[in-house]
């Protein structure tokens, strides 16, 4: 039985049709990505599946007994709740089962002969075991370490976290809930590169069903085995990862284009034939021409498939020849007593494409702002090369007057003619009616593209980008990447988009714990370098440990080893007696299964005996180690 079933789903917003007649199933264990341009209805579909949005027609159902977790659903918590409290709400079902078991225990003491109570208790015990039992500390620590939620943060009030931190904690909570179906809406947006990699590894081994809306192409390749593309109110299906989807989409486009061109050629041939027959003026040929015209009327010609044009512009100052465009010397910066940057020193050479990477809070954006002069360092200096003209593209692009259309924005901001404005906008893929859009109605990707269009004819020679692809759909990311590819100058950027970093970076500045690593090479080479560093550190730790152990002499116990040997012998007898006691208790429990009261008493005795046995075993191991 399918985990998710969609039948003839239709959704309107007012009189605007968003989804039309969608039909598909998602089977247990499938990992599905929903792709499409902004506004296509991806998040709408996700919310309909989650039961948070109504729909106008069709049927949506979740498999019987299947639980659903939604990543962007932020529950309301008590203002006094800490991050740890929020994480522990993931085990609410286990707490409910435990409370029900406690209530049954009380009833079983009052009604020891009631078999139904005993059966219910056993069923609840099995359910509790399936939910992870009593101890959840290990799971909480594992997920928090993977998503880089530090232990200090777990004691903070949840209400005082930033939006990104809340999203990360909420993702951890949903993972800990171990729901059958995970619905993820842009799960990587507030995660750094290591956390994204951890999440991808986790979802690869996750046995449940995953439906995600994401524009992180590496993430989609890692943990998706099926793509549903939403476009023009309907959907298309691709049985593979993002890389397969990208290739298959291009193949389908070429196939549709060939089909359209063949149909148009055939239509043109028939029209030419009919015209020539009419020109002959004979009755017989006129009848044949009429027959051909009827055939033409019955022909169905597919629409010409649409495809976005590639950008064919380049910008930047190709005549700028200064070797060192930027010298960063001894930059140190602290916030509230915490050292963010410590003695950061490097040169940026003309034409380099430098990525500044690191965990969230490592100081990446701070370093960019110091370089641009928007923030002051505690120590150090920034020296810019002679004639350097940098341009900055922030995460959120704003314009002085967003009530203007695109043409007027270029006319007023860049002092150009209307025709020049139209030509420049066309070069950056704003054509026709798009040029008359009001700036405030543009998406984040469109605003970034418009800003790059403004910068295009400026004599700039360095481009500084802060998360240029964040919150953008795949199409917008490709547009931005094409514009950056067209830039001929020096590039300095911060990004968590692994695809973007891999495409552009020729050098990595990695910030970590106030220090930095300066690596020359692409992103893949940098990852391999980090793995080698970790392996070397692990190997050195293994080699050093026995040497240290040899130097440390074990303290000699008073009375020599004879007294220890006696204690060990006593403990061995006690352990043997406890094991026999537990075996006898289990036999008694099997013999009185119908007596609930007696069974409960024997269970408590067995638990006590087991606790004593574990304590004796620990003492035995400690003493035995002293004799060796």
ZAMARGU-4260 file (C-alpha; in steps of 0.2 Angstrom, whole numbers, plus 5000, padded with zeros to 4 digits):
<rodrens>
0) 5000/5000/5000 | 5006/5017/4995 | 5012/5029/5009 | 5005/5044/4999 | 4991/5044/4986
5) 4987/5059/4975 | 4972/5057/4963 | 4966/5071/4951 | 4972/5084/4963 | 4967/5102/4958
10) 4971/5118/4967 | 4966/5136/4964 | 4972/5152/4973 | 4957/5164/4969 | 4955/5162/4950
15) 4973/5156/4947 | 4975/5138/4943 | 4990/5131/4953 | 4989/5112/4951 | 4978/5103/4938
20) 4973/5085/4939 | 4989/5078/4947 | 4990/5059/4949 | 5004/5049/4958 | 5008/5037/4972
25) 5024/5037/4983 | 5028/5020/4990 | 5035/5016/5007 | 5054/5020/5008 | 5055/5031/4992
30) 5065/5047/4993 | 5056/5059/4981 | 5061/5077/4977 | 5048/5090/4971 | 5056/5102/4959
35) 5050/5117/4949 | 5052/5136/4947 | 5046/5148/4961 | 5028/5150/4961 | 5025/5133/4952
40) 5016/5125/4967 | 5030/5115/4975 | 5027/5121/4993 | 5008/5121/4990 | 5008/5103/4986
45) 5019/5099/5001 | 5007/5108/5012 | 4992/5099/5005 | 5000/5082/5008 | 5004/5087/5026
50) 4985/5092/5028 | 4988/5110/5031 | 4980/5117/5015 | 4963/5113/5007 | 4962/5108/4989
55) 4948/5111/4976 | 4946/5094/4969 | 4953/5076/4969 | 4959/5065/4983 | 4974/5065/4995
60) 4978/5051/5007 | 4991/5045/5019 | 4994/5026/5022 | 4984/5019/5037 | 4994/5021/5053
65) 5008/5031/5045 | 5015/5046/5055 | 5020/5062/5046 | 5034/5075/5051 | 5035/5092/5043
70) 5051/5101/5044 | 5045/5119/5042 | 5030/5117/5054 | 5036/5126/5069 | 5026/5122/5085
75) 5022/5135/5098 | 5032/5131/5114 | 5032/5138/5131 | 5042/5154/5132 | 5052/5145/5146
80) 5056/5130/5136 | 5075/5127/5132 | 5082/5119/5116 | 5084/5103/5126 | 5065/5103/5131
85) 5060/5106/5113 | 5071/5091/5107 | 5064/5080/5121 | 5046/5083/5114 | 5051/5071/5100
90) 5048/5057/5113 | 5031/5062/5118 | 5024/5046/5112 | 5036/5036/5122 | 5031/5046/5137
95) 5013/5043/5134 | 5016/5024/5133 | 5026/5024/5149 | 5012/5034/5158 | 4999/5021/5151
100) 5010/5007/5158 | 5012/5015/5175 | 4993/5016/5176 | 4991/4998/5171 | 5003/4993/5184
105) 4992/5001/5197 | 4977/4992/5190 | 4986/4975/5190 | 4990/4976/5208 | 4972/4979/5212
110) 4966/4965/5200 | 4980/4952/5199 | 4969/4939/5190 | 4964/4950/5176 | 4972/4943/5160
115) 4967/4957/5149 | 4977/4969/5159 | 4992/4958/5157 | 4990/4957/5138 | 4988/4976/5137
120) 5004/4979/5147 | 5014/4967/5136 | 5008/4976/5120 | 5012/4993/5128 | 5030/4986/5132
125) 5033/4981/5114 | 5027/4998/5108 | 5039/5006/5120 | 5053/4996/5114 | 5049/5000/5096
130) 5050/5019/5101 | 5067/5017/5108 | 5064/5012/5126 | 5068/5023/5141 | 5085/5030/5137
135) 5085/5043/5123 | 5101/5052/5128 | 5112/5044/5115 | 5100/5047/5100 | 5099/5066/5106
140) 5118/5068/5107 | 5120/5059/5090 | 5108/5070/5080 | 5114/5086/5089 | 5132/5082/5085
145) 5128/5079/5067 | 5118/5095/5065 | 5130/5105/5075 | 5119/5110/5089 | 5132/5113/5103
150) 5128/5107/5121 | 5129/5125/5127 | 5115/5130/5115 | 5104/5116/5121 | 5103/5125/5138
155) 5097/5141/5130 | 5079/5147/5128 | 5072/5141/5112 | 5063/5158/5110 | 5079/5167/5110
160) 5086/5158/5095 | 5088/5165/5077 | 5076/5159/5064 | 5090/5148/5056 | 5094/5141/5073
165) 5076/5137/5077 | 5074/5128/5060 | 5090/5117/5064 | 5083/5112/5081 | 5066/5109/5073
170) 5074/5097/5060 | 5083/5088/5074 | 5067/5086/5083 | 5058/5078/5068 | 5073/5067/5065
175) 5072/5061/5083 | 5053/5058/5082 | 5057/5044/5069 | 5041/5047/5059 | 5036/5036/5045
180) 5036/5050/5032 | 5047/5065/5032 | 5041/5081/5022 | 5056/5093/5021 | 5054/5111/5013
185) 5071/5117/5009 | 5080/5108/5024 | 5097/5113/5019 | 5094/5132/5019 | 5101/5136/5037
190) 5114/5122/5037 | 5133/5124/5034 | 5142/5112/5022 | 5146/5099/5035 | 5129/5098/5042
195) 5121/5097/5025 | 5133/5082/5022 | 5128/5074/5038 | 5109/5076/5034 | 5112/5068/5017
200) 5121/5053/5025 | 5107/5051/5037 | 5093/5052/5024 | 5103/5039/5013 | 5101/5026/5027
205) 5084/5032/5033 | 5071/5018/5030 | 5056/5029/5030 | 5048/5039/5016 | 5055/5056/5012
210) 5047/5070/5001 | 5058/5085/5000 | 5057/5102/4991 | 5075/5107/4989 | 5086/5117/4977
215) 5103/5110/4983 | 5109/5099/4969 | 5122/5089/4978 | 5109/5085/4991 | 5096/5080/4978
220) 5110/5069/4970 | 5114/5061/4987 | 5097/5056/4994 | 5084/5056/4981 | 5079/5042/4969
225) 5064/5050/4960 | 5060/5068/4954 | 5043/5075/4952 | 5044/5091/4942 | 5030/5104/4944
230) 5027/5115/4929 | 5012/5123/4920 | 5000/5117/4933 | 5005/5099/4930 | 5019/5087/4933
235) 5032/5076/4925 | 5041/5061/4933 | 5059/5056/4932 | 5065/5039/4940 | 5082/5045/4946
240) 5093/5057/4955 | 5095/5076/4950 | 5110/5072/4938 | 5098/5059/4929 | 5084/5072/4929
245) 5095/5086/4922 | 5101/5074/4907 | 5084/5066/4905 | 5075/5083/4904 | 5087/5089/4891
250) 5084/5073/4881 | 5065/5075/4882 | 5067/5093/4876 | 5076/5088/4861 | 5064/5074/4858
255) 5049/5086/4859 | 5058/5099/4848 | 5062/5085/4835 | 5043/5080/4835 | 5037/5097/4834
260) 5049/5101/4819 | 5044/5085/4810 | 5025/5089/4812 | 5028/5107/4806 | 5038/5101/4791
265) 5024/5088/4787 | 5011/5102/4789 | 5021/5113/4777 | 5023/5099/4764 | 5004/5096/4764
270) 5000/5114/4763 | 5012/5116/4748 | 5005/5101/4740 | 4987/5107/4742 | 4991/5124/4735
275) 4999/5117/4720 | 4984/5106/4716 | 4973/5121/4717 | 4984/5130/4705 | 4982/5117/4692
280) 4963/5121/4692 | 4957/5103/4687 | 4942/5096/4696 | 4951/5080/4701 | 4965/5089/4709
285) 4954/5101/4717 | 4945/5086/4726 | 4962/5079/4731 | 4967/5096/4738 | 4951/5097/4748
290) 4955/5080/4755 | 4972/5085/4760 | 4965/5101/4768 | 4953/5090/4778 | 4968/5080/4784
295) 4978/5096/4788 | 4963/5102/4799 | 4963/5085/4808 | 4982/5086/4812 | 4987/5090/4830
300) 5004/5099/4830 | 5012/5100/4847 | 5017/5117/4854 | 5035/5122/4852 | 5044/5117/4868
305) 5051/5131/4878 | 5069/5133/4884 | 5077/5147/4892 | 5091/5156/4882 | 5109/5155/4888
310) 5116/5172/4893 | 5129/5178/4880 | 5137/5193/4890 | 5153/5196/4899 | 5157/5210/4910
315) 5172/5216/4921 | 5187/5226/4917 | 5199/5215/4906 | 5213/5228/4907 | 5215/5228/4926
320) 5233/5221/4928 | 5237/5224/4947 | 5244/5207/4953 | 5238/5208/4971 | 5221/5215/4972
325) 5219/5212/4990 | 5230/5210/5005 | 5222/5204/5022 | 5234/5207/5036 | 5232/5200/5054
330) 5213/5203/5055 | 5206/5199/5072 | 5188/5201/5078 | 5178/5197/5094 | 5160/5198/5099
335) 5155/5198/5117 | 5172/5191/5122 | 5172/5177/5109 | 5186/5177/5097 | 5178/5175/5079
340) 5194/5179/5069 | 5212/5177/5074 | 5226/5184/5064 | 5219/5180/5047 | 5231/5184/5034
345) 5231/5181/5015 | 5233/5189/4998 | 5220/5188/4984 | 5228/5188/4967 | 5221/5195/4951
350) 5208/5183/4942 | 5207/5171/4957 | 5190/5164/4963 | 5191/5162/4981 | 5178/5154/4992
355) 5177/5158/5011 | 5170/5143/5019 | 5166/5137/5037 | 5153/5133/5049 | 5139/5144/5054
360) 5145/5158/5065 | 5164/5155/5060 | 5165/5173/5054 | 5163/5172/5035 | 5151/5186/5033
365) 5160/5196/5046 | 5176/5194/5036 | 5168/5200/5020 | 5161/5215/5029 | 5178/5220/5035
370) 5185/5218/5018 | 5172/5229/5011 | 5174/5242/5025 | 5157/5239/5032 | 5164/5233/5048
375) 5179/5237/5058 | 5192/5224/5064 | 5199/5224/5082 | 5216/5222/5074 | 5224/5221/5057
380) 5222/5230/5041 | 5215/5228/5023 | 5226/5234/5009 | 5217/5236/4992 | 5226/5235/4976
385) 5228/5251/4966 | 5213/5254/4955 | 5202/5241/4963 | 5184/5243/4960 | 5174/5230/4970
390) 5155/5227/4969 | 5145/5218/4982 | 5130/5207/4979 | 5122/5203/4997 | 5110/5189/5001
395) 5095/5201/5001 | 5096/5214/4987 | 5086/5230/4989 | 5084/5245/4977 | 5081/5263/4982
400) 5064/5264/4974 | 5056/5247/4971 | 5040/5255/4965 | 5048/5257/4948 | 5048/5245/4933
405) 5064/5237/4927 | 5066/5249/4913 | 5064/5264/4924 | 5076/5257/4937 | 5090/5256/4924
410) 5086/5273/4917 | 5086/5282/4934 | 5100/5271/4942 | 5112/5271/4927 | 5107/5286/4917
415) 5105/5277/4901 | 5092/5278/4887 | 5076/5267/4886 | 5083/5257/4872 | 5100/5254/4881
420) 5090/5249/4896 | 5080/5237/4886 | 5095/5230/4877 | 5104/5227/4894 | 5089/5219/4902
425) 5087/5208/4887 | 5105/5202/4889 | 5101/5197/4907 | 5085/5187/4901 | 5073/5200/4905
430) 5063/5201/4889 | 5046/5208/4883 | 5033/5210/4897 | 5046/5205/4911 | 5054/5222/4908
435) 5038/5231/4914 | 5037/5221/4930 | 5038/5232/4946 | 5054/5228/4956 | 5046/5224/4972
440) 5036/5210/4964 | 5053/5201/4958 | 5059/5185/4966 | 5075/5185/4976 | 5084/5178/4961
445) 5077/5191/4949 | 5082/5205/4960 | 5100/5198/4961 | 5100/5196/4942 | 5094/5214/4940
450) 5108/5220/4951 | 5121/5211/4941 | 5113/5219/4926 | 5116/5236/4933 | 5134/5232/4937
455) 5137/5224/4920 | 5144/5240/4911 | 5153/5247/4927 | 5172/5246/4926 | 5172/5234/4941
460) 5186/5221/4943 | 5181/5212/4959 | 5164/5204/4963 | 5160/5200/4981 | 5146/5188/4984
465) 5137/5183/5001 | 5127/5167/4999 | 5122/5172/4981 | 5111/5156/4978 | 5102/5156/4995
470) 5083/5154/4994 | 5083/5153/4975 | 5075/5140/4964 | 5085/5130/4952 | 5082/5141/4937
475) 5087/5156/4947 | 5103/5148/4953 | 5107/5144/4935 | 5104/5162/4929 | 5116/5168/4943
480) 5129/5156/4939 | 5129/5160/4921 | 5131/5179/4926 | 5145/5175/4937 | 5153/5164/4924
485) 5153/5179/4912 | 5162/5190/4925 | 5181/5191/4920 | 5188/5199/4936 | 5192/5192/4953
490) 5179/5183/4963 | 5177/5182/4982 | 5162/5173/4989 | 5154/5165/5004 | 5142/5150/5000
495) 5134/5134/5007 | 5129/5129/4989 | 5141/5114/4986 | 5137/5115/4967 | 5141/5133/4966
500) 5158/5131/4976 | 5163/5116/4966 | 5159/5126/4949 | 5169/5142/4954 | 5181/5140/4968
505) 5200/5139/4963 | 5205/5143/4981 | 5197/5140/4998 | 5199/5150/5014 | 5192/5139/5028
510) 5187/5147/5044 | 5186/5136/5060 | 5187/5140/5078 | 5195/5157/5075 | 5209/5150/5064
515) 5209/5148/5046 | 5216/5136/5032 | 5222/5143/5016 | 5220/5130/5002 | 5224/5132/4984
520) 5214/5120/4973 | 5196/5116/4969 | 5182/5111/4982 | 5184/5092/4978 | 5203/5093/4981
525) 5200/5103/4997 | 5188/5089/5004 | 5201/5076/5000 | 5214/5086/5009 | 5203/5087/5025
530) 5200/5069/5025 | 5219/5066/5024 | 5221/5078/5038 | 5208/5068/5049 | 5216/5052/5045
535) 5233/5058/5050 | 5227/5065/5066 | 5218/5048/5070 | 5233/5038/5066 | 5245/5049/5077
540) 5232/5047/5091 | 5233/5028/5089 | 5252/5028/5089 | 5254/5040/5104 | 5242/5031/5116
545) 5252/5015/5119 | 5268/5025/5122 | 5260/5036/5135 | 5253/5020/5143 | 5270/5013/5144
550) 5277/5028/5153 | 5263/5028/5166 | 5266/5016/5180 | 5250/5008/5188 | 5248/5012/5206
555) 5252/4997/5217 | 5238/4992/5228 | 5241/4991/5247 | 5244/4973/5252 | 5249/4967/5235
560) 5239/4956/5223 | 5234/4943/5235 | 5220/4953/5243 | 5214/4958/5226 | 5213/4940/5221
565) 5203/4935/5236 | 5191/4949/5232 | 5190/4943/5214 | 5186/4926/5220 | 5172/4932/5232
570) 5164/4942/5218 | 5165/4927/5206 | 5154/4917/5219 | 5142/4932/5221 | 5140/4934/5202
575) 5137/4915/5200 | 5124/4916/5214 | 5115/4931/5206 | 5115/4922/5189 | 5107/4907/5197
580) 5094/4918/5206 | 5089/4927/5189 | 5087/4910/5181 | 5076/4904/5195 | 5065/4920/5194
585) 5063/4918/5175 | 5057/4900/5178 | 5045/4906/5191 | 5038/4920/5180 | 5035/4907/5166
590) 5025/4896/5178 | 5014/4910/5185 | 5009/4919/5169 | 4991/4919/5174 | 4994/4927/5191
595) 4997/4946/5187 | 5001/4951/5204 | 5014/4937/5207 | 5021/4941/5190 | 5023/4959/5194
600) 5032/4955/5210 | 5044/4943/5201 | 5048/4956/5188 | 5053/4968/5201 | 5064/4955/5210
605) 5072/4951/5193 | 5076/4969/5189 | 5084/4971/5207 | 5094/4955/5204 | 5100/4961/5187
610) 5105/4978/5194 | 5116/4969/5207 | 5123/4958/5194 | 5129/4973/5183 | 5136/4981/5199
615) 5146/4966/5203 | 5152/4963/5186 | 5159/4981/5185 | 5168/4978/5202 | 5175/4962/5195
620) 5182/4970/5179 | 5190/4984/5189 | 5199/4972/5201 | 5204/4960/5187 | 5212/4974/5178
625) 5223/4978/5193 | 5230/4960/5194 | 5235/4960/5175
</rodrens>
